[in-house]
Amino acid sequence: MIGFLKNALRRFRDDDEGSAVIPFALWTPLMVGMALSAIEMGALTVRQTALERALDQTVREVKLGTGASYSHEELKLKICDQAPVLGNCEEMLHLEMIGLDMRDWEPPSSQADCVDTAMDVTPQRSFVHGKQHETMLLRACYRYKQVSPPSYLGFILEKDTKTVNQKANYAIGDMVSRETEVLEDEYFDNTFKLLGVLTRNPVLPDELTGLFPADLRITVVSYKEANDKFDVEWSVARGDYPALETQDLNNYTERLPNIANGAELILVETWEDYNPVFRVGLAPLEIRTYSFTHPRYAPQVLYAGAMGENNGWGNGDQDAPGSSLCTNNAENATDCTNEDGSNNVEPNGKSKSKG
């Protein structure tokens, strides 16, 4: 009896019939799950891209349509018209618009209106019309029913780090360019917090390394035709990077546009530490974004921390703040490169000429 069992077990061990079926049975669920996940990722990406594009186009139209006031439903319709790929858009799209005061910061809620299609529809949370030149945060959330069943792997797109950081950079540059009042340090502290909200990054240093996961630097530079160079009027940094100085602009010259004598540019730089989810051939890296824009509603954007320095705003008054009479456009300027003052730039951007 014992010998019979030994022979049976030996035959079972050596028998290779059906060996191809076993791996197939083991691997099939995984392969099907990966296929469904790829379909899920593609469907999510298409809808997310369509929503971002529609939101960008709608917000641009709102900003250019001066004097027009759009209701919640009108904005929703405009976004849905721009994104036909979003099925049942008017019912599945949720909008929230709130005002943000960079001089009196109140952080917006980080909780999204919609997370899972199994949840009840969240009512409209807040939609407040902004005032002229006020910073407004518009958030859109589309409730999407996933393709694959919940038992399979479903991807949640947290963010496209590079794209999100670039959009945040542009938003901050556009916001600063519209300022007509003197900016205080508190303004930049709160702008750094806004960067954290837009990129979903903490704005406090890491407890272990002491380094910031995100950094912000805003610099105003002016062009001087007399010596064909850019000068830093002021620079403010938050995070690990220092403020920019005029000698640092040598690395920026090729990336700056041609502008008129005395004109100014607002440079916005942001950095973000990126740690890949799967570290297979891709090490942690730092993503840097950069943009520039002109002041929109005033010849210059002023920073209170530079008011006692060479801030470039003297309104033609020799007693105005600033360390250079030439920069202050004073009539009796003596320390300029042009002795007759013909190259002194007035706030309206026009050069003086001999009488």
C-alpha positions in Angstrom: 0.0 0.0 0.0 2.8 2.3 0.9 4.6 1.6 -2.3 1.5 2.2 -4.3 1.2 5.7 -2.7 4.8 6.5 -3.3 4.5 5.5 -7.0 1.3 7.6 -7.4 2.9 10.6 -5.8 6.0 10.2 -8.0 3.9 10.0 -11.1 2.0 13.1 -10.1 5.2 15.0 -9.5 6.7 14.0 -12.8 3.5 14.5 -14.8 3.6 17.8 -16.9 0.2 17.6 -18.5 -1.8 20.8 -18.2 1.3 22.8 -17.1 0.5 25.6 -19.5 -3.0 26.0 -18.0 -1.8 26.7 -14.5 0.3 29.8 -15.3 -2.5 31.0 -17.6 -5.0 30.7 -14.7 -2.7 32.5 -12.3 -1.7 35.4 -14.7 -5.1 36.0 -16.4 -6.7 38.1 -13.6 -3.6 40.2 -13.3 -3.4 40.8 -17.1 -7.1 41.6 -17.4 -6.7 44.0 -14.5 -3.8 45.8 -16.1 -5.7 46.1 -19.4 -8.7 47.6 -17.6 -6.4 50.0 -15.7 -4.9 51.2 -19.0 -8.3 51.8 -20.4 -9.2 53.6 -17.1 -6.1 55.8 -17.2 -6.8 56.8 -20.8 -10.4 57.7 -20.1 -9.5 59.7 -17.1 -6.7 61.5 -18.9 -9.0 62.5 -21.8 -11.6 63.9 -19.5 -9.2 65.7 -17.2 -7.4 67.3 -20.2 -10.8 68.3 -21.7 -11.9 69.8 -18.3 -8.6 71.8 -17.9 -8.7 73.2 -21.4 -12.4 74.2 -21.1 -11.8 75.8 -17.7 -8.8 77.7 -19.1 -10.7 79.0 -22.1 -13.7 80.0 -20.0 -11.7 81.8 -17.4 -9.8 83.7 -20.1 -13.1 84.8 -21.7 -14.3 86.0 -18.3 -11.1 88.0 -17.7 -11.3 89.6 -21.1 -15.0 90.3 -20.8 -14.6 93.4 -18.6 -17.8 94.6 -17.0 -19.7 91.3 -17.5 -20.9 89.3 -14.5 -21.4 85.6 -15.0 -23.6 83.5 -12.8 -22.8 80.0 -11.6 -25.0 78.3 -14.3 -23.6 80.5 -17.1 -20.1 79.5 -16.2 -21.1 75.9 -16.0 -22.7 76.0 -19.5 -19.6 77.7 -21.0 -17.3 75.1 -19.6 -19.6 72.2 -20.7 -19.8 73.7 -24.3 -16.0 73.7 -24.5 -15.8 70.0 -23.3 -18.3 67.9 -25.2 -16.4 64.7 -24.2 -17.7 65.2 -20.6 -20.9 63.2 -20.6 -23.9 64.6 -18.7 -21.7 67.6 -17.9 -24.3 70.0 -16.5 -25.3 67.5 -13.8 -21.8 66.0 -13.1 -19.8 69.3 -13.0 -19.5 71.2 -9.8 -18.0 74.7 -9.5 -16.7 76.7 -6.6 -15.5 80.3 -6.7 -14.2 82.1 -3.7 -12.3 85.4 -3.2 -8.7 85.3 -1.9 -7.2 88.3 -0.1 -3.4 88.2 -0.3 -3.3 90.9 2.5 -5.7 89.0 4.8 -5.2 85.3 4.1 -7.9 82.8 4.8 -7.0 79.4 3.3 -9.7 77.8 1.1 -11.0 74.3 2.1 -8.9 71.5 0.7 -11.8 69.1 0.6 -13.1 68.5 -2.9 -16.8 68.7 -3.6 -16.9 65.3 -5.4 -14.8 62.3 -4.7 -16.8 59.2 -5.6 -19.8 58.7 -7.9 -21.3 56.5 -5.2 -21.7 59.5 -2.9 -24.7 61.8 -2.9 -24.4 64.9 -5.0 -22.8 67.7 -3.1 -24.7 70.9 -3.2 -23.1 74.1 -4.5 -20.8 75.1 -1.7 -19.9 78.7 -2.5 -19.9 81.0 -5.5 -19.0 84.6 -4.8 -18.6 87.2 -7.4 -15.2 89.0 -7.1 -14.5 92.7 -7.1 -12.3 94.5 -9.7 -8.7 93.2 -9.6 -9.6 90.8 -6.8 -7.9 87.3 -6.8 -10.5 84.6 -7.4 -10.1 80.9 -7.0 -12.3 78.8 -9.3 -12.4 75.1 -8.8 -14.1 72.6 -11.0 -14.9 69.0 -10.2 -16.3 66.5 -12.6 -17.9 63.4 -11.2 -16.8 60.5 -13.4 -18.0 57.0 -13.3 -15.1 54.7 -13.8 -15.0 52.1 -16.6 -13.6 49.2 -14.6 -15.5 47.7 -11.7 -14.4 48.7 -8.2 -12.8 45.3 -7.7 -10.1 46.1 -10.3 -7.4 48.7 -10.0 -8.7 52.2 -10.7 -6.3 55.0 -11.1 -6.9 58.4 -9.4 -4.9 61.1 -11.1 -3.5 63.1 -8.3 -1.8 65.6 -10.6 0.4 66.1 -13.5 3.2 67.8 -11.5 4.8 69.8 -14.3 1.5 71.0 -15.7 0.1 72.0 -12.3 3.2 73.8 -11.3 3.3 75.8 -14.6 -0.4 76.8 -14.2 0.2 77.9 -10.7 3.2 79.9 -11.8 1.2 81.7 -14.5 -1.7 82.4 -12.1 0.7 84.0 -9.6 2.4 86.1 -12.3 -1.0 87.3 -13.6 -2.1 88.2 -10.1 1.0 90.2 -9.3 0.9 92.0 -12.6 -2.6 93.4 -11.8 -1.6 95.0 -8.5 -1.6 98.8 -8.2 -0.9 99.1 -4.5 2.5 98.7 -2.7 3.1 95.1 -1.9 4.1 94.2 1.7 5.9 91.1 3.0 2.6 89.7 4.2 1.4 89.7 0.6 4.3 87.4 -0.5 3.9 85.2 2.5 0.3 84.6 1.5 1.2 84.2 -2.2 3.5 81.4 -1.1 0.6 79.8 0.7 -1.5 80.2 -2.5 1.2 78.3 -4.3 0.9 75.5 -1.8 -2.9 75.4 -2.4 -2.6 75.4 -6.2 0.1 72.7 -6.3 -1.1 70.8 -3.2 2.2 71.1 -1.5 3.0 72.0 2.1 4.7 75.4 2.5 6.6 74.5 5.7 10.1 73.0 5.8 10.5 69.3 6.1 11.1 68.2 9.7 14.0 65.9 8.8 15.8 67.9 6.2 14.8 71.4 7.0 14.2 72.0 3.3 11.0 73.3 1.7 9.2 71.0 -0.8 8.3 74.0 -2.9 9.9 77.4 -3.5 8.8 80.8 -4.9 10.7 83.8 -6.1 9.1 87.0 -7.6 11.4 89.5 -9.2 10.8 92.8 -11.0 13.5 93.8 -13.5 13.9 96.9 -15.7 15.7 97.5 -18.9 18.2 100.3 -19.3 18.9 101.2 -22.9 22.0 103.3 -22.0 24.0 100.3 -21.0 21.8 97.7 -22.7 21.2 95.6 -19.6 18.5 94.5 -17.1 18.6 95.6 -13.5 16.8 94.0 -10.5 14.4 96.6 -9.0 13.4 94.2 -6.2 13.2 90.5 -5.6 11.4 88.5 -2.9 11.9 84.8 -2.3 10.1 82.2 -0.1 11.5 78.8 0.5 15.1 77.7 0.0 16.2 79.9 -2.8 17.6 83.4 -2.2 16.3 86.7 -3.7 17.7 87.5 -7.2 20.4 90.2 -7.6 21.4 92.2 -10.7 24.6 90.1 -11.2 22.4 87.0 -11.4 20.6 88.2 -14.5 23.5 87.2 -16.8 21.9 83.7 -16.8 18.5 85.2 -17.7 19.3 87.5 -20.6 18.7 85.1 -23.4 15.2 84.2 -21.9 14.0 87.8 -21.5 12.2 89.6 -24.3 13.1 92.9 -25.9 11.3 95.7 -24.1 11.3 99.5 -24.2 13.8 101.6 -22.3 12.7 101.8 -18.7 10.0 99.2 -19.0 9.7 96.5 -16.4 9.0 92.7 -16.3 7.7 90.5 -13.5 9.6 87.2 -13.3 8.0 84.4 -11.4 10.0 81.3 -10.6 8.7 78.2 -8.8 10.4 75.0 -7.8 8.9 71.7 -6.6 10.6 68.5 -5.3 9.3 65.5 -7.2 9.5 62.0 -5.9 8.4 59.4 -8.4 6.0 56.7 -7.2 7.9 53.9 -8.9 11.7 54.6 -8.6 12.6 52.5 -11.6 15.2 54.4 -13.6 13.9 57.7 -12.4 15.5 59.4 -9.4 13.9 62.2 -7.4 14.3 65.5 -9.1 13.4 69.2 -8.9 10.9 70.7 -11.3 11.5 74.4 -12.1 9.0 76.6 -13.8 9.6 80.2 -15.0 7.4 82.9 -16.5 7.4 86.6 -17.1 4.8 89.3 -17.7 4.4 93.1 -17.8 2.7 95.1 -15.2 -0.9 95.6 -16.4 -2.5 98.5 -14.7 0.5 100.6 -13.6 3.9 101.3 -15.0 5.5 99.5 -12.1 4.7 97.0 -9.3 6.1 98.4 -6.0 7.5 96.4 -3.0 7.5 98.2 0.4 10.8 96.4 1.3 12.5 98.3 -1.5 11.0 101.7 -1.0 14.1 103.1 0.7 16.3 101.6 -2.0 16.7 102.1 -5.8 13.0 101.3 -6.5 12.7 103.2 -9.7 9.6 105.3 -8.9 10.3 108.9 -8.2 7.6 110.6 -10.3 10.1 113.2 -11.4 10.6 114.3 -7.8 14.3 114.6 -6.7 13.2 114.2 -3.1 11.3 111.0 -3.8 12.5 107.7 -2.2 15.3 106.0 -4.0 19.1 106.1 -3.9 19.6 107.4 -7.4 18.4 110.7 -8.8 18.7 109.2 -12.2 16.4 106.4 -11.3 14.0 108.8 -9.7 13.8 110.9 -12.9 14.8 114.0 -11.1 15.3 117.1 -13.3 18.7 117.8 -11.8 20.0 114.3 -11.9 23.8 114.3 -11.7 24.7 110.6 -11.3 23.3 109.3 -14.5 25.2 108.0 -17.5 23.7 110.9 -19.6 24.7 114.3 -18.3 21.8 116.2 -19.9 19.2 113.8 -18.5 17.8 113.0 -21.9 17.7 109.3 -21.1 15.9 109.6 -17.8 12.7 107.6 -18.1 9.4 109.1 -16.9 6.8 106.8 -15.3 4.8 106.9 -18.6 7.7 105.2 -20.3 8.7 108.2 -22.5 12.2 109.6 -22.5 13.1 113.2 -21.8 14.5 115.3 -24.6 16.3 118.6 -24.6 14.2 121.7 -24.5 
